[in-house]
Amino acid sequence: MRIWTDADAAGLRLPQAIDSLERVLTHEADGTAWNLDKTMASWPAGAGRGSAHALGAVDRDSDLAVFKAWVNTPSGAGALMTIFSATDGTLLGAAEAGAAGALRTAAVSGLATRWLADPAADELAILGAGRQALRQVEAVAAVRPVRRVRVWNRTAVKAAELAGQVREHLGLDAVAVRSVAEATAGTPIVTLITRAAEPFLCPEHLAPGAHLNAVGAILPSHAEFHHELLDKADLTVVDSESNARRGSRELREHYGDDWSPVRTLAEVVTGKATRPDRPFRTVFKGMGMGLSDLAVARLLTGGTP
C-alpha cells in the first residue's frame, strides 16, 4: 500500500487535473463511472460550526474506487482519501487530501469555465480570499486568457494579500477592491469561494453575459448568492445533482421540486447540454463530488489525463 502526501498532490499540474476530470465525466455520461453520494454532519464549534463529510466514486474505465472523508472547523481542517482497484478491490493506497482537495475543487471550476464562460473572457473577479482562492484563480487562468483579476474579501487585508499572491505566483495583474459591486462590474467571470452563511451576491452584480462559479457555501444552511439571479440564467449546471439537491440552499430555494432546468457538468462536456451562443448568464454550482477526487487519484496513481 502506498501513501501519497500533500506534497505529492501539490506537485500535480492543474491543467492535467482539469483534463483528467473531463475524461472521468465522459465515463460518467457513458454509465461506467458514478458518484457515491455525499453524507455530512455539522455541529457548533467555537465561534462557528464544524462539519464532517464523506463521499466516494467508482470509475470502471480507470479501474479505481475512491473514498474521501474530511472535517472542517473554525480552527482547522483535515482530509484523507483511500484508493482501491475497482476490478479486484486491492487497496492501492491512501492520500492526504488537503492539497488534493484544493486541486480537485479548482479543477472543477476550471472545467466549468472551459465549457460555460465566454471564450474571449479575459477578466476574473474572485470573491473570497481563503486558502483555496489562489488555485481558483489559477484554474480560470488555465482555460481563459485572463489579463486582470479583481479580488474582494470581507477582510480587506486578506484581499490585498491574495492580490499580491496572484501577481507573484501567477504573474497576473491583480487588484484588491473595496466592494462586491466594484469587483463584479463588467467582469465576464466571477468565482465565489467563501463560507458565507447568508447570500451577498445579487442579480444586479453580474454583468450581462457573465459566468458564475459558485463553489463555496456547501452546507445546506449557507448561501453565497441570492437565488433570484438564477431567474435569468440560460444554463445552470451542477457537478452532482443529488449532492446539490441535499446541500445547495441557493438551488433548493429557487428550484423547489422542479429541477428540470438544471444540468450536470457531465452532460455539458459530452454535448447533451450546450452553452447558448449569447447567454445572458451561466451559473455553475459545485458542491464537491467523488468523481472530482477520483480524477486526482488517477494522476496520483500514474494515470494519464
C-alpha positions as YAML, in Angstrom:
chain: A
units: angstrom
residues:
- id: 1
  name: MET
  ca: [0.00, 0.00, 0.00]
- id: 2
  name: ARG
  ca: [1.33, 3.40, -0.97]
- id: 3
  name: ILE
  ca: [0.96, 6.67, 0.94]
- id: 4
  name: TRP
  ca: [0.69, 9.90, -1.03]
- id: 5
  name: THR
  ca: [1.36, 13.12, 0.89]
- id: 6
  name: ASP
  ca: [0.11, 16.64, 0.29]
- id: 7
  name: ALA
  ca: [3.47, 17.31, -1.34]
- id: 8
  name: ASP
  ca: [2.72, 14.66, -3.98]
- id: 9
  name: ALA
  ca: [-0.62, 16.26, -4.79]
- id: 10
  name: ALA
  ca: [0.90, 19.74, -4.79]
- id: 11
  name: GLY
  ca: [3.29, 18.57, -7.49]
- id: 12
  name: LEU
  ca: [0.45, 17.77, -9.90]
- id: 13
  name: ARG
  ca: [-0.30, 20.29, -12.63]
- id: 14
  name: LEU
  ca: [-3.75, 21.88, -12.58]
- id: 15
  name: PRO
  ca: [-4.30, 21.67, -16.37]
- id: 16
  name: GLN
  ca: [-3.74, 17.90, -16.10]
- id: 17
  name: ALA
  ca: [-6.32, 17.69, -13.32]
- id: 18
  name: ILE
  ca: [-8.84, 19.60, -15.44]
- id: 19
  name: ASP
  ca: [-8.28, 17.24, -18.37]
- id: 20
  name: SER
  ca: [-8.45, 14.18, -16.10]
- id: 21
  name: LEU
  ca: [-11.79, 15.32, -14.70]
- id: 22
  name: GLU
  ca: [-13.13, 15.92, -18.19]
- id: 23
  name: ARG
  ca: [-12.26, 12.36, -19.16]
- id: 24
  name: VAL
  ca: [-13.81, 10.91, -16.00]
- id: 25
  name: LEU
  ca: [-17.03, 12.81, -16.67]
- id: 26
  name: THR
  ca: [-17.25, 11.27, -20.13]
- id: 27
  name: HIS
  ca: [-17.13, 7.91, -18.36]
- id: 28
  name: GLU
  ca: [-19.97, 9.06, -16.09]
- id: 29
  name: ALA
  ca: [-22.03, 10.02, -19.13]
- id: 30
  name: ASP
  ca: [-21.34, 6.58, -20.62]
- id: 31
  name: GLY
  ca: [-22.56, 4.86, -17.44]
- id: 32
  name: THR
  ca: [-19.19, 3.38, -16.45]
- id: 33
  name: ALA
  ca: [-18.43, 5.83, -13.63]
- id: 34
  name: TRP
  ca: [-20.60, 7.19, -10.85]
- id: 35
  name: ASN
  ca: [-20.57, 9.10, -7.58]
- id: 36
  name: LEU
  ca: [-21.31, 7.79, -4.13]
- id: 37
  name: ASP
  ca: [-23.50, 10.50, -2.64]
- id: 38
  name: LYS
  ca: [-22.08, 12.78, -0.01]
- id: 39
  name: THR
  ca: [-23.07, 12.43, 3.61]
- id: 40
  name: MET
  ca: [-22.34, 15.03, 6.25]
- id: 41
  name: ALA
  ca: [-22.93, 16.26, 9.79]
- id: 42
  name: SER
  ca: [-22.33, 19.63, 11.44]
- id: 43
  name: TRP
  ca: [-22.03, 20.93, 14.99]
- id: 44
  name: PRO
  ca: [-21.30, 24.13, 16.96]
- id: 45
  name: ALA
  ca: [-17.54, 24.65, 17.16]
- id: 46
  name: GLY
  ca: [-16.02, 27.69, 18.81]
- id: 47
  name: ALA
  ca: [-17.22, 30.87, 17.13]
- id: 48
  name: GLY
  ca: [-18.68, 28.97, 14.16]
- id: 49
  name: ARG
  ca: [-19.58, 25.47, 13.10]
- id: 50
  name: GLY
  ca: [-17.68, 22.30, 12.38]
- id: 51
  name: SER
  ca: [-18.67, 19.83, 9.69]
- id: 52
  name: ALA
  ca: [-17.73, 16.27, 8.73]
- id: 53
  name: HIS
  ca: [-18.15, 14.98, 5.19]
- id: 54
  name: ALA
  ca: [-17.70, 11.70, 3.33]
- id: 55
  name: LEU
  ca: [-18.14, 10.79, -0.33]
- id: 56
  name: GLY
  ca: [-16.76, 8.47, -2.97]
- id: 57
  name: ALA
  ca: [-16.76, 7.38, -6.60]
- id: 58
  name: VAL
  ca: [-16.15, 4.42, -8.91]
- id: 59
  name: ASP
  ca: [-14.73, 4.54, -12.44]
- id: 60
  name: ARG
  ca: [-14.54, 1.13, -14.11]
- id: 61
  name: ASP
  ca: [-12.67, 2.54, -17.12]
- id: 62
  name: SER
  ca: [-9.95, 3.92, -14.84]
- id: 63
  name: ASP
  ca: [-10.12, 0.83, -12.57]
- id: 64
  name: LEU
  ca: [-10.46, 2.98, -9.47]
- id: 65
  name: ALA
  ca: [-12.77, 3.27, -6.49]
- id: 66
  name: VAL
  ca: [-12.09, 6.11, -4.04]
- id: 67
  name: PHE
  ca: [-13.50, 7.23, -0.72]
- id: 68
  name: LYS
  ca: [-12.76, 10.55, 0.96]
- id: 69
  name: ALA
  ca: [-13.58, 11.87, 4.41]
- id: 70
  name: TRP
  ca: [-12.81, 15.30, 5.79]
- id: 71
  name: VAL
  ca: [-13.56, 17.58, 8.72]
- id: 72
  name: ASN
  ca: [-13.72, 21.39, 8.67]
- id: 73
  name: THR
  ca: [-13.69, 23.50, 11.84]
- id: 74
  name: PRO
  ca: [-13.01, 27.18, 12.53]
- id: 75
  name: SER
  ca: [-9.66, 26.07, 13.93]
- id: 76
  name: GLY
  ca: [-8.53, 23.91, 11.02]
- id: 77
  name: ALA
  ca: [-9.32, 21.02, 8.70]
- id: 78
  name: GLY
  ca: [-8.12, 17.56, 7.74]
- id: 79
  name: ALA
  ca: [-8.87, 15.14, 4.89]
- id: 80
  name: LEU
  ca: [-7.96, 11.60, 3.83]
- id: 81
  name: MET
  ca: [-8.64, 9.68, 0.61]
- id: 82
  name: THR
  ca: [-8.38, 5.90, 0.21]
- id: 83
  name: ILE
  ca: [-7.84, 4.44, -3.27]
- id: 84
  name: PHE
  ca: [-8.79, 0.92, -4.41]
- id: 85
  name: SER
  ca: [-8.80, -1.10, -7.61]
- id: 86
  name: ALA
  ca: [-12.36, -1.31, -8.94]
- id: 87
  name: THR
  ca: [-11.55, -4.67, -10.54]
- id: 88
  name: ASP
  ca: [-10.32, -6.76, -7.60]
- id: 89
  name: GLY
  ca: [-10.70, -4.50, -4.56]
- id: 90
  name: THR
  ca: [-6.97, -4.18, -3.92]
- id: 91
  name: LEU
  ca: [-6.14, -1.29, -1.61]
- id: 92
  name: LEU
  ca: [-3.74, 0.78, -3.69]
- id: 93
  name: GLY
  ca: [-3.05, 3.38, -1.06]
- id: 94
  name: ALA
  ca: [-4.14, 6.37, 0.97]
- id: 95
  name: ALA
  ca: [-3.60, 10.04, 0.24]
- id: 96
  name: GLU
  ca: [-3.55, 13.10, 2.39]
- id: 97
  name: ALA
  ca: [-6.32, 15.08, 0.76]
- id: 98
  name: GLY
  ca: [-5.73, 18.69, 1.73]
- id: 99
  name: ALA
  ca: [-3.75, 19.71, -1.34]
- id: 100
  name: ALA
  ca: [-5.61, 17.12, -3.45]
- id: 101
  name: GLY
  ca: [-8.93, 18.58, -2.31]
- id: 102
  name: ALA
  ca: [-7.92, 22.11, -3.28]
- id: 103
  name: LEU
  ca: [-6.73, 20.75, -6.63]
- id: 104
  name: ARG
  ca: [-9.98, 18.95, -7.40]
- id: 105
  name: THR
  ca: [-12.10, 21.95, -6.35]
- id: 106
  name: ALA
  ca: [-10.03, 24.16, -8.62]
- id: 107
  name: ALA
  ca: [-10.21, 21.62, -11.44]
- id: 108
  name: VAL
  ca: [-14.00, 21.51, -11.44]
- id: 109
  name: SER
  ca: [-14.17, 25.32, -11.58]
- id: 110
  name: GLY
  ca: [-11.66, 25.30, -14.42]
- id: 111
  name: LEU
  ca: [-13.64, 22.70, -16.34]
- id: 112
  name: ALA
  ca: [-16.93, 24.56, -15.82]
- id: 113
  name: THR
  ca: [-15.27, 27.78, -17.00]
- id: 114
  name: ARG
  ca: [-13.85, 25.99, -20.07]
- id: 115
  name: TRP
  ca: [-17.34, 24.97, -21.18]
- id: 116
  name: LEU
  ca: [-19.58, 27.77, -19.87]
- id: 117
  name: ALA
  ca: [-17.69, 31.10, -19.96]
- id: 118
  name: ASP
  ca: [-17.31, 33.40, -22.95]
- id: 119
  name: PRO
  ca: [-14.28, 32.10, -24.90]
- id: 120
  name: ALA
  ca: [-12.92, 35.67, -25.05]
- id: 121
  name: ALA
  ca: [-13.36, 36.36, -21.32]
- id: 122
  name: ASP
  ca: [-10.15, 37.92, -20.03]
- id: 123
  name: GLU
  ca: [-11.02, 39.25, -16.58]
- id: 124
  name: LEU
  ca: [-11.95, 37.48, -13.35]
- id: 125
  name: ALA
  ca: [-13.49, 38.56, -10.07]
- id: 126
  name: ILE
  ca: [-12.60, 36.28, -7.17]
- id: 127
  name: LEU
  ca: [-14.80, 36.79, -4.12]
- id: 128
  name: GLY
  ca: [-13.20, 35.18, -1.10]
- id: 129
  name: ALA
  ca: [-9.52, 35.05, -0.15]
- id: 130
  name: GLY
  ca: [-9.19, 31.85, 1.86]
- id: 131
  name: ARG
  ca: [-6.74, 29.01, 1.39]
- id: 132
  name: GLN
  ca: [-8.36, 27.74, -1.84]
- id: 133
  name: ALA
  ca: [-8.70, 31.09, -3.59]
- id: 134
  name: LEU
  ca: [-5.31, 31.20, -5.34]
- id: 135
  name: ARG
  ca: [-5.87, 27.84, -7.02]
- id: 136
  name: GLN
  ca: [-9.31, 29.02, -8.14]
- id: 137
  name: VAL
  ca: [-7.66, 31.93, -9.94]
- id: 138
  name: GLU
  ca: [-5.10, 29.55, -11.43]
- id: 139
  name: ALA
  ca: [-7.91, 27.29, -12.69]
- id: 140
  name: VAL
  ca: [-9.67, 30.06, -14.61]
- id: 141
  name: ALA
  ca: [-6.35, 31.30, -15.99]
- id: 142
  name: ALA
  ca: [-5.65, 27.77, -17.25]
- id: 143
  name: VAL
  ca: [-8.65, 27.86, -19.58]
- id: 144
  name: ARG
  ca: [-9.14, 31.55, -20.40]
- id: 145
  name: PRO
  ca: [-6.73, 34.37, -21.40]
- id: 146
  name: VAL
  ca: [-7.00, 36.19, -18.05]
- id: 147
  name: ARG
  ca: [-5.27, 39.55, -18.09]
- id: 148
  name: ARG
  ca: [-6.63, 41.04, -14.86]
- id: 149
  name: VAL
  ca: [-8.05, 39.78, -11.56]
- id: 150
  name: ARG
  ca: [-10.17, 41.73, -9.10]
- id: 151
  name: VAL
  ca: [-10.15, 40.45, -5.53]
- id: 152
  name: TRP
  ca: [-12.74, 41.09, -2.85]
- id: 153
  name: ASN
  ca: [-12.93, 39.74, 0.68]
- id: 154
  name: ARG
  ca: [-14.81, 40.85, 3.77]
- id: 155
  name: THR
  ca: [-11.42, 41.41, 5.37]
- id: 156
  name: ALA
  ca: [-9.61, 43.95, 3.19]
- id: 157
  name: VAL
  ca: [-6.13, 42.91, 4.28]
- id: 158
  name: LYS
  ca: [-6.75, 39.34, 3.09]
- id: 159
  name: ALA
  ca: [-7.92, 40.63, -0.29]
- id: 160
  name: ALA
  ca: [-4.70, 42.62, -0.61]
- id: 161
  name: GLU
  ca: [-2.65, 39.55, 0.37]
- id: 162
  name: LEU
  ca: [-4.36, 37.40, -2.27]
- id: 163
  name: ALA
  ca: [-3.87, 40.05, -4.95]
- id: 164
  name: GLY
  ca: [-0.17, 40.02, -4.11]
- id: 165
  name: GLN
  ca: [-0.04, 36.22, -4.36]
- id: 166
  name: VAL
  ca: [-1.76, 36.31, -7.76]
- id: 167
  name: ARG
  ca: [0.82, 38.79, -9.02]
- id: 168
  name: GLU
  ca: [3.76, 36.88, -7.53]
- id: 169
  name: HIS
  ca: [2.80, 33.26, -8.23]
- id: 170
  name: LEU
  ca: [0.69, 33.54, -11.38]
- id: 171
  name: GLY
  ca: [2.16, 36.65, -12.98]
- id: 172
  name: LEU
  ca: [-1.26, 38.22, -13.50]
- id: 173
  name: ASP
  ca: [-2.32, 41.80, -12.91]
- id: 174
  name: ALA
  ca: [-4.42, 41.75, -9.73]
- id: 175
  name: VAL
  ca: [-6.03, 44.43, -7.62]
- id: 176
  name: ALA
  ca: [-7.93, 44.33, -4.32]
- id: 177
  name: VAL
  ca: [-11.24, 46.18, -4.42]
- id: 178
  name: ARG
  ca: [-13.49, 47.52, -1.68]
- id: 179
  name: SER
  ca: [-16.90, 46.12, -2.61]
- id: 180
  name: VAL
  ca: [-18.67, 43.26, -4.36]
- id: 181
  name: ALA
  ca: [-20.09, 45.72, -6.89]
- id: 182
  name: GLU
  ca: [-16.63, 47.06, -7.72]
- id: 183
  name: ALA
  ca: [-15.29, 43.53, -8.14]
- id: 184
  name: THR
  ca: [-18.02, 42.33, -10.50]
- id: 185
  name: ALA
  ca: [-18.86, 45.41, -12.56]
- id: 186
  name: GLY
  ca: [-18.43, 44.41, -16.20]
- id: 187
  name: THR
  ca: [-16.50, 41.26, -15.23]
- id: 188
  name: PRO
  ca: [-17.14, 38.26, -17.52]
- id: 189
  name: ILE
  ca: [-16.17, 35.56, -14.98]
- id: 190
  name: VAL
  ca: [-16.97, 35.62, -11.25]
- id: 191
  name: THR
  ca: [-15.87, 32.94, -8.79]
- id: 192
  name: LEU
  ca: [-17.27, 32.62, -5.26]
- id: 193
  name: ILE
  ca: [-15.16, 30.69, -2.78]
- id: 194
  name: THR
  ca: [-16.42, 31.67, 0.67]
- id: 195
  name: ARG
  ca: [-18.10, 30.19, 3.73]
- id: 196
  name: ALA
  ca: [-20.83, 32.81, 3.69]
- id: 197
  name: ALA
  ca: [-23.83, 31.97, 5.83]
- id: 198
  name: GLU
  ca: [-26.06, 34.49, 4.03]
- id: 199
  name: PRO
  ca: [-26.12, 35.46, 0.34]
- id: 200
  name: PHE
  ca: [-24.17, 38.57, -0.64]
- id: 201
  name: LEU
  ca: [-24.03, 38.38, -4.46]
- id: 202
  name: CYS
  ca: [-27.14, 39.94, -6.01]
- id: 203
  name: PRO
  ca: [-28.51, 39.60, -9.56]
- id: 204
  name: GLU
  ca: [-27.57, 43.20, -10.37]
- id: 205
  name: HIS
  ca: [-23.93, 42.49, -9.53]
- id: 206
  name: LEU
  ca: [-23.44, 40.23, -12.57]
- id: 207
  name: ALA
  ca: [-22.77, 41.78, -15.95]
- id: 208
  name: PRO
  ca: [-24.79, 40.57, -18.96]
- id: 209
  name: GLY
  ca: [-23.10, 37.51, -20.41]
- id: 210
  name: ALA
  ca: [-21.18, 36.73, -17.22]
- id: 211
  name: HIS
  ca: [-20.39, 33.24, -16.00]
- id: 212
  name: LEU
  ca: [-20.57, 32.47, -12.27]
- id: 213
  name: ASN
  ca: [-18.65, 29.73, -10.47]
- id: 214
  name: ALA
  ca: [-20.17, 29.24, -7.01]
- id: 215
  name: VAL
  ca: [-18.02, 26.68, -5.21]
- id: 216
  name: GLY
  ca: [-18.21, 27.76, -1.57]
- id: 217
  name: ALA
  ca: [-21.16, 27.52, 0.83]
- id: 218
  name: ILE
  ca: [-21.51, 23.73, 0.67]
- id: 219
  name: LEU
  ca: [-23.57, 23.45, 3.85]
- id: 220
  name: PRO
  ca: [-27.37, 23.37, 3.41]
- id: 221
  name: SER
  ca: [-27.70, 26.28, 5.84]
- id: 222
  name: HIS
  ca: [-25.30, 28.53, 3.88]
- id: 223
  name: ALA
  ca: [-25.57, 30.58, 0.68]
- id: 224
  name: GLU
  ca: [-23.29, 32.89, -1.30]
- id: 225
  name: PHE
  ca: [-25.65, 34.26, -3.94]
- id: 226
  name: HIS
  ca: [-29.29, 35.34, -3.94]
- id: 227
  name: HIS
  ca: [-31.22, 32.62, -5.72]
- id: 228
  name: GLU
  ca: [-33.11, 35.19, -7.82]
- id: 229
  name: LEU
  ca: [-30.09, 35.54, -10.09]
- id: 230
  name: LEU
  ca: [-30.99, 32.09, -11.42]
- id: 231
  name: ASP
  ca: [-34.12, 33.64, -12.96]
- id: 232
  name: LYS
  ca: [-32.11, 34.85, -15.95]
- id: 233
  name: ALA
  ca: [-29.60, 32.03, -16.12]
- id: 234
  name: ASP
  ca: [-29.70, 30.47, -19.59]
- id: 235
  name: LEU
  ca: [-27.82, 27.46, -18.26]
- id: 236
  name: THR
  ca: [-27.48, 26.28, -14.66]
- id: 237
  name: VAL
  ca: [-25.03, 23.43, -14.14]
- id: 238
  name: VAL
  ca: [-24.05, 21.34, -11.11]
- id: 239
  name: ASP
  ca: [-21.30, 18.80, -10.56]
- id: 240
  name: SER
  ca: [-23.68, 16.36, -8.82]
- id: 241
  name: GLU
  ca: [-27.44, 16.91, -8.84]
- id: 242
  name: SER
  ca: [-28.05, 14.65, -5.86]
- id: 243
  name: ASN
  ca: [-25.47, 16.48, -3.76]
- id: 244
  name: ALA
  ca: [-26.85, 19.84, -4.86]
- id: 245
  name: ARG
  ca: [-30.41, 18.79, -4.02]
- id: 246
  name: ARG
  ca: [-29.32, 17.99, -0.48]
- id: 247
  name: GLY
  ca: [-26.77, 20.70, 0.12]
- id: 248
  name: SER
  ca: [-27.27, 23.81, -2.04]
- id: 249
  name: ARG
  ca: [-29.50, 26.29, -0.28]
- id: 250
  name: GLU
  ca: [-29.43, 28.60, -3.32]
- id: 251
  name: LEU
  ca: [-30.68, 25.97, -5.78]
- id: 252
  name: ARG
  ca: [-33.12, 24.39, -3.35]
- id: 253
  name: GLU
  ca: [-34.77, 27.74, -2.65]
- id: 254
  name: HIS
  ca: [-35.02, 28.53, -6.35]
- id: 255
  name: TYR
  ca: [-35.99, 25.23, -7.97]
- id: 256
  name: GLY
  ca: [-38.01, 23.61, -5.21]
- id: 257
  name: ASP
  ca: [-39.27, 20.28, -6.52]
- id: 258
  name: ASP
  ca: [-38.71, 21.04, -10.23]
- id: 259
  name: TRP
  ca: [-35.05, 20.67, -11.12]
- id: 260
  name: SER
  ca: [-35.66, 20.09, -14.81]
- id: 261
  name: PRO
  ca: [-33.73, 23.27, -15.84]
- id: 262
  name: VAL
  ca: [-30.59, 22.07, -14.02]
- id: 263
  name: ARG
  ca: [-27.97, 20.15, -15.99]
- id: 264
  name: THR
  ca: [-24.84, 18.31, -14.89]
- id: 265
  name: LEU
  ca: [-21.28, 19.06, -15.90]
- id: 266
  name: ALA
  ca: [-21.05, 15.56, -17.42]
- id: 267
  name: GLU
  ca: [-23.95, 16.45, -19.73]
- id: 268
  name: VAL
  ca: [-22.17, 19.62, -20.78]
- id: 269
  name: VAL
  ca: [-18.78, 18.04, -21.58]
- id: 270
  name: THR
  ca: [-20.48, 15.34, -23.66]
- id: 271
  name: GLY
  ca: [-22.69, 17.77, -25.60]
- id: 272
  name: LYS
  ca: [-26.01, 16.71, -24.07]
- id: 273
  name: ALA
  ca: [-26.36, 20.27, -22.76]
- id: 274
  name: THR
  ca: [-24.79, 23.22, -24.56]
- id: 275
  name: ARG
  ca: [-23.99, 26.84, -23.77]
- id: 276
  name: PRO
  ca: [-26.10, 29.23, -25.87]
- id: 277
  name: ASP
  ca: [-24.16, 31.45, -28.27]
- id: 278
  name: ARG
  ca: [-25.01, 34.61, -26.34]
- id: 279
  name: PRO
  ca: [-26.31, 33.70, -22.90]
- id: 280
  name: PHE
  ca: [-27.47, 36.38, -20.52]
- id: 281
  name: ARG
  ca: [-25.90, 34.41, -17.66]
- id: 282
  name: THR
  ca: [-24.47, 30.96, -16.94]
- id: 283
  name: VAL
  ca: [-24.10, 29.51, -13.45]
- id: 284
  name: PHE
  ca: [-22.08, 26.59, -12.12]
- id: 285
  name: LYS
  ca: [-22.74, 25.38, -8.58]
- id: 286
  name: GLY
  ca: [-20.10, 22.99, -7.29]
- id: 287
  name: MET
  ca: [-20.88, 21.00, -4.16]
- id: 288
  name: GLY
  ca: [-17.99, 18.57, -4.30]
- id: 289
  name: MET
  ca: [-18.31, 15.05, -5.71]
- id: 290
  name: GLY
  ca: [-16.34, 11.84, -5.56]
- id: 291
  name: LEU
  ca: [-15.54, 11.81, -9.28]
- id: 292
  name: SER
  ca: [-13.56, 15.03, -8.85]
- id: 293
  name: ASP
  ca: [-11.42, 13.30, -6.23]
- id: 294
  name: LEU
  ca: [-11.13, 10.24, -8.44]
- id: 295
  name: ALA
  ca: [-9.82, 12.43, -11.26]
- id: 296
  name: VAL
  ca: [-6.95, 13.49, -8.99]
- id: 297
  name: ALA
  ca: [-6.45, 9.89, -7.83]
- id: 298
  name: ARG
  ca: [-5.97, 8.88, -11.49]
- id: 299
  name: LEU
  ca: [-2.98, 11.23, -11.66]
- id: 300
  name: LEU
  ca: [-1.55, 10.15, -8.32]
- id: 301
  name: THR
  ca: [-1.66, 6.50, -9.38]
- id: 302
  name: GLY
  ca: [0.06, 7.21, -12.69]
- id: 303
  name: GLY
  ca: [-2.90, 7.58, -15.00]
- id: 304
  name: THR
  ca: [-2.76, 9.97, -17.97]
- id: 305
  name: PRO
  ca: [-5.07, 12.99, -18.16]
...
